[in-house]
């Protein structure tokens, strides 16, 4: 198994977990479960995972998928934010936001010379879903 396949498996697991949480959290909240405590614990776990990745990143710099991963994650963050802004000013319908973010990330990938393979497309979709989930989490925290 090469680095790109491993990276895609991890992203698929994260995207799947995100979708499950998007369905399970509202259900559990209706059942009276203290969701804020669970969200805080999950946030702490993600922070630990991020710190762990940042610790081992210097050892992975020669691995061929790490730079692509970073570029796509950064582009997804900007693309989702851009699509959200366009939605708020009335230039996008709600259903168009994901595709607008996806097109932005694809443009960045093409500009940076990343070959858009089916694996990279899965990475893009997972990165966008992760950013949308994070955006929703931030909206809940600020409201």
CNS distance restraints for C-alpha pairs under 8 A (distance, minus, plus):
assign (resid   1 and name CA) (resid   5 and name CA) 6.23 0.50 0.50
assign (resid   1 and name CA) (resid   6 and name CA) 6.78 0.50 0.50
assign (resid   2 and name CA) (resid   6 and name CA) 6.40 0.50 0.50
assign (resid   3 and name CA) (resid   7 and name CA) 6.06 0.50 0.50
assign (resid   3 and name CA) (resid  63 and name CA) 6.99 0.50 0.50
assign (resid   3 and name CA) (resid  64 and name CA) 7.07 0.50 0.50
assign (resid   3 and name CA) (resid  65 and name CA) 6.25 0.50 0.50
assign (resid   4 and name CA) (resid   8 and name CA) 6.11 0.50 0.50
assign (resid   4 and name CA) (resid  64 and name CA) 7.56 0.50 0.50
assign (resid   4 and name CA) (resid  65 and name CA) 5.45 0.50 0.50
assign (resid   4 and name CA) (resid 119 and name CA) 7.89 0.50 0.50
assign (resid   5 and name CA) (resid   9 and name CA) 6.17 0.50 0.50
assign (resid   5 and name CA) (resid 119 and name CA) 7.83 0.50 0.50
assign (resid   6 and name CA) (resid  10 and name CA) 6.28 0.50 0.50
assign (resid   7 and name CA) (resid  11 and name CA) 6.22 0.50 0.50
assign (resid   7 and name CA) (resid  65 and name CA) 7.58 0.50 0.50
assign (resid   8 and name CA) (resid  12 and name CA) 5.99 0.50 0.50
assign (resid   8 and name CA) (resid 119 and name CA) 6.91 0.50 0.50
assign (resid   8 and name CA) (resid 122 and name CA) 7.20 0.50 0.50
assign (resid   8 and name CA) (resid 123 and name CA) 6.17 0.50 0.50
assign (resid   9 and name CA) (resid  13 and name CA) 6.19 0.50 0.50
assign (resid  10 and name CA) (resid  14 and name CA) 6.21 0.50 0.50
assign (resid  11 and name CA) (resid  15 and name CA) 6.00 0.50 0.50
assign (resid  11 and name CA) (resid 123 and name CA) 6.71 0.50 0.50
assign (resid  11 and name CA) (resid 126 and name CA) 6.04 0.50 0.50
assign (resid  11 and name CA) (resid 127 and name CA) 7.68 0.50 0.50
assign (resid  12 and name CA) (resid  16 and name CA) 6.00 0.50 0.50
assign (resid  12 and name CA) (resid 122 and name CA) 7.91 0.50 0.50
assign (resid  12 and name CA) (resid 126 and name CA) 6.64 0.50 0.50
assign (resid  13 and name CA) (resid  17 and name CA) 6.07 0.50 0.50
assign (resid  14 and name CA) (resid  18 and name CA) 6.08 0.50 0.50
assign (resid  14 and name CA) (resid 126 and name CA) 7.82 0.50 0.50
assign (resid  14 and name CA) (resid 130 and name CA) 7.84 0.50 0.50
assign (resid  15 and name CA) (resid  19 and name CA) 6.24 0.50 0.50
assign (resid  15 and name CA) (resid 126 and name CA) 5.56 0.50 0.50
assign (resid  15 and name CA) (resid 129 and name CA) 6.64 0.50 0.50
assign (resid  15 and name CA) (resid 130 and name CA) 6.53 0.50 0.50
assign (resid  16 and name CA) (resid  20 and name CA) 6.18 0.50 0.50
assign (resid  17 and name CA) (resid  21 and name CA) 6.08 0.50 0.50
assign (resid  18 and name CA) (resid  22 and name CA) 6.11 0.50 0.50
assign (resid  18 and name CA) (resid 129 and name CA) 7.93 0.50 0.50
assign (resid  18 and name CA) (resid 130 and name CA) 7.14 0.50 0.50
assign (resid  18 and name CA) (resid 133 and name CA) 7.09 0.50 0.50
assign (resid  19 and name CA) (resid  23 and name CA) 6.48 0.50 0.50
assign (resid  20 and name CA) (resid  24 and name CA) 5.90 0.50 0.50
assign (resid  21 and name CA) (resid  25 and name CA) 5.49 0.50 0.50
assign (resid  22 and name CA) (resid  26 and name CA) 7.22 0.50 0.50
assign (resid  22 and name CA) (resid 133 and name CA) 8.00 0.50 0.50
assign (resid  23 and name CA) (resid  27 and name CA) 6.82 0.50 0.50
assign (resid  24 and name CA) (resid  28 and name CA) 6.05 0.50 0.50
assign (resid  25 and name CA) (resid  29 and name CA) 6.05 0.50 0.50
assign (resid  25 and name CA) (resid  35 and name CA) 7.08 0.50 0.50
assign (resid  26 and name CA) (resid  30 and name CA) 6.31 0.50 0.50
assign (resid  27 and name CA) (resid  31 and name CA) 6.51 0.50 0.50
assign (resid  28 and name CA) (resid  32 and name CA) 6.55 0.50 0.50
assign (resid  28 and name CA) (resid  33 and name CA) 5.55 0.50 0.50
assign (resid  28 and name CA) (resid  35 and name CA) 7.38 0.50 0.50
assign (resid  29 and name CA) (resid  33 and name CA) 5.33 0.50 0.50
assign (resid  29 and name CA) (resid  34 and name CA) 6.97 0.50 0.50
assign (resid  29 and name CA) (resid  35 and name CA) 6.12 0.50 0.50
assign (resid  34 and name CA) (resid  38 and name CA) 6.88 0.50 0.50
assign (resid  35 and name CA) (resid  39 and name CA) 5.99 0.50 0.50
assign (resid  36 and name CA) (resid  40 and name CA) 6.03 0.50 0.50
assign (resid  37 and name CA) (resid  41 and name CA) 6.25 0.50 0.50
assign (resid  38 and name CA) (resid  42 and name CA) 6.15 0.50 0.50
assign (resid  39 and name CA) (resid  43 and name CA) 5.99 0.50 0.50
assign (resid  40 and name CA) (resid  44 and name CA) 6.16 0.50 0.50
assign (resid  41 and name CA) (resid  45 and name CA) 6.21 0.50 0.50
assign (resid  42 and name CA) (resid  46 and name CA) 6.18 0.50 0.50
assign (resid  43 and name CA) (resid  47 and name CA) 6.21 0.50 0.50
assign (resid  44 and name CA) (resid  48 and name CA) 6.30 0.50 0.50
assign (resid  45 and name CA) (resid  49 and name CA) 6.23 0.50 0.50
assign (resid  46 and name CA) (resid  50 and name CA) 6.05 0.50 0.50
assign (resid  47 and name CA) (resid  51 and name CA) 6.10 0.50 0.50
assign (resid  48 and name CA) (resid  52 and name CA) 6.09 0.50 0.50
assign (resid  49 and name CA) (resid  53 and name CA) 6.19 0.50 0.50
assign (resid  50 and name CA) (resid  54 and name CA) 6.11 0.50 0.50
assign (resid  51 and name CA) (resid  55 and name CA) 6.13 0.50 0.50
assign (resid  52 and name CA) (resid  56 and name CA) 6.46 0.50 0.50
assign (resid  53 and name CA) (resid  57 and name CA) 5.85 0.50 0.50
assign (resid  54 and name CA) (resid  58 and name CA) 7.80 0.50 0.50
assign (resid  56 and name CA) (resid  60 and name CA) 6.72 0.50 0.50
assign (resid  57 and name CA) (resid  61 and name CA) 6.41 0.50 0.50
assign (resid  60 and name CA) (resid  66 and name CA) 7.03 0.50 0.50
assign (resid  61 and name CA) (resid  66 and name CA) 6.78 0.50 0.50
assign (resid  61 and name CA) (resid  67 and name CA) 7.66 0.50 0.50
assign (resid  64 and name CA) (resid  68 and name CA) 7.75 0.50 0.50
assign (resid  65 and name CA) (resid  69 and name CA) 6.00 0.50 0.50
assign (resid  66 and name CA) (resid  70 and name CA) 6.23 0.50 0.50
assign (resid  67 and name CA) (resid  71 and name CA) 6.16 0.50 0.50
assign (resid  68 and name CA) (resid  72 and name CA) 6.08 0.50 0.50
assign (resid  68 and name CA) (resid 114 and name CA) 7.18 0.50 0.50
assign (resid  69 and name CA) (resid  73 and name CA) 6.08 0.50 0.50
assign (resid  69 and name CA) (resid 123 and name CA) 7.73 0.50 0.50
assign (resid  70 and name CA) (resid  74 and name CA) 6.14 0.50 0.50
assign (resid  71 and name CA) (resid  75 and name CA) 6.09 0.50 0.50
assign (resid  71 and name CA) (resid 109 and name CA) 7.89 0.50 0.50
assign (resid  72 and name CA) (resid  76 and name CA) 5.94 0.50 0.50
assign (resid  72 and name CA) (resid 105 and name CA) 6.69 0.50 0.50
assign (resid  72 and name CA) (resid 108 and name CA) 8.00 0.50 0.50
assign (resid  72 and name CA) (resid 109 and name CA) 7.20 0.50 0.50
assign (resid  72 and name CA) (resid 123 and name CA) 7.70 0.50 0.50
assign (resid  72 and name CA) (resid 124 and name CA) 6.41 0.50 0.50
assign (resid  72 and name CA) (resid 127 and name CA) 7.16 0.50 0.50
assign (resid  73 and name CA) (resid  77 and name CA) 6.26 0.50 0.50
assign (resid  73 and name CA) (resid 124 and name CA) 7.77 0.50 0.50
assign (resid  73 and name CA) (resid 127 and name CA) 5.66 0.50 0.50
assign (resid  73 and name CA) (resid 128 and name CA) 7.90 0.50 0.50
assign (resid  74 and name CA) (resid  78 and name CA) 6.46 0.50 0.50
assign (resid  75 and name CA) (resid  79 and name CA) 5.86 0.50 0.50
assign (resid  75 and name CA) (resid 104 and name CA) 7.41 0.50 0.50
assign (resid  75 and name CA) (resid 105 and name CA) 5.33 0.50 0.50
assign (resid  75 and name CA) (resid 108 and name CA) 6.69 0.50 0.50
assign (resid  76 and name CA) (resid  80 and name CA) 5.89 0.50 0.50
assign (resid  76 and name CA) (resid 101 and name CA) 6.75 0.50 0.50
assign (resid  76 and name CA) (resid 102 and name CA) 7.56 0.50 0.50
assign (resid  76 and name CA) (resid 104 and name CA) 7.84 0.50 0.50
assign (resid  76 and name CA) (resid 105 and name CA) 5.84 0.50 0.50
assign (resid  76 and name CA) (resid 124 and name CA) 7.20 0.50 0.50
assign (resid  76 and name CA) (resid 127 and name CA) 5.94 0.50 0.50
assign (resid  76 and name CA) (resid 128 and name CA) 5.25 0.50 0.50
assign (resid  76 and name CA) (resid 131 and name CA) 6.80 0.50 0.50
assign (resid  77 and name CA) (resid  81 and name CA) 6.22 0.50 0.50
assign (resid  77 and name CA) (resid 128 and name CA) 7.29 0.50 0.50
assign (resid  77 and name CA) (resid 131 and name CA) 5.85 0.50 0.50
assign (resid  78 and name CA) (resid  82 and name CA) 5.96 0.50 0.50
assign (resid  79 and name CA) (resid  83 and name CA) 6.08 0.50 0.50
assign (resid  79 and name CA) (resid 100 and name CA) 7.35 0.50 0.50
assign (resid  79 and name CA) (resid 101 and name CA) 4.30 0.50 0.50
assign (resid  79 and name CA) (resid 102 and name CA) 7.14 0.50 0.50
assign (resid  79 and name CA) (resid 104 and name CA) 5.50 0.50 0.50
assign (resid  79 and name CA) (resid 105 and name CA) 6.32 0.50 0.50
assign (resid  80 and name CA) (resid  84 and name CA) 6.08 0.50 0.50
assign (resid  80 and name CA) (resid  97 and name CA) 7.46 0.50 0.50
assign (resid  80 and name CA) (resid  98 and name CA) 7.34 0.50 0.50
assign (resid  80 and name CA) (resid 101 and name CA) 5.06 0.50 0.50
assign (resid  80 and name CA) (resid 128 and name CA) 6.71 0.50 0.50
assign (resid  80 and name CA) (resid 131 and name CA) 6.72 0.50 0.50
assign (resid  80 and name CA) (resid 132 and name CA) 6.70 0.50 0.50
assign (resid  81 and name CA) (resid  85 and name CA) 6.23 0.50 0.50
assign (resid  82 and name CA) (resid  86 and name CA) 6.23 0.50 0.50
assign (resid  82 and name CA) (resid 101 and name CA) 7.25 0.50 0.50
assign (resid  83 and name CA) (resid  87 and name CA) 6.15 0.50 0.50
assign (resid  83 and name CA) (resid  92 and name CA) 7.47 0.50 0.50
assign (resid  83 and name CA) (resid  97 and name CA) 5.15 0.50 0.50
assign (resid  83 and name CA) (resid  98 and name CA) 7.46 0.50 0.50
assign (resid  83 and name CA) (resid 100 and name CA) 5.93 0.50 0.50
assign (resid  83 and name CA) (resid 101 and name CA) 5.74 0.50 0.50
assign (resid  84 and name CA) (resid  88 and name CA) 6.25 0.50 0.50
assign (resid  84 and name CA) (resid  97 and name CA) 6.69 0.50 0.50
assign (resid  85 and name CA) (resid  89 and name CA) 6.38 0.50 0.50
assign (resid  86 and name CA) (resid  90 and name CA) 6.26 0.50 0.50
assign (resid  86 and name CA) (resid  91 and name CA) 5.13 0.50 0.50
assign (resid  86 and name CA) (resid  92 and name CA) 5.64 0.50 0.50
assign (resid  87 and name CA) (resid  91 and name CA) 5.67 0.50 0.50
assign (resid  87 and name CA) (resid  92 and name CA) 4.54 0.50 0.50
assign (resid  87 and name CA) (resid  93 and name CA) 6.14 0.50 0.50
assign (resid  87 and name CA) (resid  94 and name CA) 6.60 0.50 0.50
assign (resid  87 and name CA) (resid  97 and name CA) 7.07 0.50 0.50
assign (resid  88 and name CA) (resid  92 and name CA) 7.94 0.50 0.50
assign (resid  92 and name CA) (resid  96 and name CA) 5.97 0.50 0.50
assign (resid  92 and name CA) (resid  97 and name CA) 6.61 0.50 0.50
assign (resid  93 and name CA) (resid  97 and name CA) 6.94 0.50 0.50
assign (resid  96 and name CA) (resid 100 and name CA) 6.16 0.50 0.50
assign (resid  97 and name CA) (resid 101 and name CA) 6.20 0.50 0.50
assign (resid  98 and name CA) (resid 102 and name CA) 6.05 0.50 0.50
assign (resid  98 and name CA) (resid 128 and name CA) 7.46 0.50 0.50
assign (resid  99 and name CA) (resid 103 and name CA) 6.07 0.50 0.50
assign (resid 100 and name CA) (resid 104 and name CA) 6.29 0.50 0.50
assign (resid 101 and name CA) (resid 105 and name CA) 6.33 0.50 0.50
assign (resid 101 and name CA) (resid 128 and name CA) 7.19 0.50 0.50
assign (resid 102 and name CA) (resid 106 and name CA) 6.15 0.50 0.50
assign (resid 102 and name CA) (resid 124 and name CA) 7.10 0.50 0.50
assign (resid 102 and name CA) (resid 125 and name CA) 7.23 0.50 0.50
assign (resid 102 and name CA) (resid 128 and name CA) 7.23 0.50 0.50
assign (resid 103 and name CA) (resid 107 and name CA) 6.15 0.50 0.50
assign (resid 104 and name CA) (resid 108 and name CA) 6.32 0.50 0.50
assign (resid 105 and name CA) (resid 109 and name CA) 6.10 0.50 0.50
assign (resid 105 and name CA) (resid 124 and name CA) 7.08 0.50 0.50
assign (resid 106 and name CA) (resid 110 and name CA) 6.16 0.50 0.50
assign (resid 106 and name CA) (resid 116 and name CA) 7.68 0.50 0.50
assign (resid 107 and name CA) (resid 111 and name CA) 6.11 0.50 0.50
assign (resid 108 and name CA) (resid 112 and name CA) 6.10 0.50 0.50
assign (resid 109 and name CA) (resid 113 and name CA) 6.17 0.50 0.50
assign (resid 109 and name CA) (resid 114 and name CA) 4.98 0.50 0.50
assign (resid 109 and name CA) (resid 115 and name CA) 7.33 0.50 0.50
assign (resid 109 and name CA) (resid 116 and name CA) 7.19 0.50 0.50
assign (resid 110 and name CA) (resid 114 and name CA) 5.77 0.50 0.50
assign (resid 110 and name CA) (resid 115 and name CA) 7.13 0.50 0.50
assign (resid 110 and name CA) (resid 116 and name CA) 7.63 0.50 0.50
assign (resid 115 and name CA) (resid 120 and name CA) 7.79 0.50 0.50
assign (resid 116 and name CA) (resid 120 and name CA) 5.49 0.50 0.50
assign (resid 116 and name CA) (resid 121 and name CA) 6.39 0.50 0.50
assign (resid 117 and name CA) (resid 121 and name CA) 6.22 0.50 0.50
assign (resid 118 and name CA) (resid 122 and name CA) 6.31 0.50 0.50
assign (resid 119 and name CA) (resid 123 and name CA) 6.31 0.50 0.50
assign (resid 120 and name CA) (resid 124 and name CA) 6.12 0.50 0.50
assign (resid 121 and name CA) (resid 125 and name CA) 6.18 0.50 0.50
assign (resid 122 and name CA) (resid 126 and name CA) 6.08 0.50 0.50
assign (resid 123 and name CA) (resid 127 and name CA) 6.02 0.50 0.50
assign (resid 124 and name CA) (resid 128 and name CA) 6.16 0.50 0.50
assign (resid 125 and name CA) (resid 129 and name CA) 6.18 0.50 0.50
assign (resid 126 and name CA) (resid 130 and name CA) 6.09 0.50 0.50
assign (resid 127 and name CA) (resid 131 and name CA) 6.21 0.50 0.50
assign (resid 128 and name CA) (resid 132 and name CA) 6.12 0.50 0.50
assign (resid 129 and name CA) (resid 133 and name CA) 6.17 0.50 0.50
assign (resid 130 and name CA) (resid 134 and name CA) 6.19 0.50 0.50
assign (resid 131 and name CA) (resid 135 and name CA) 6.02 0.50 0.50
assign (resid 132 and name CA) (resid 136 and name CA) 6.19 0.50 0.50
assign (resid 133 and name CA) (resid 137 and name CA) 6.18 0.50 0.50
assign (resid 134 and name CA) (resid 138 and name CA) 6.16 0.50 0.50
assign (resid 135 and name CA) (resid 139 and name CA) 6.20 0.50 0.50
assign (resid 136 and name CA) (resid 140 and name CA) 6.31 0.50 0.50
assign (resid 137 and name CA) (resid 141 and name CA) 6.31 0.50 0.50
assign (resid 138 and name CA) (resid 142 and name CA) 6.23 0.50 0.50
assign (resid 139 and name CA) (resid 143 and name CA) 6.14 0.50 0.50
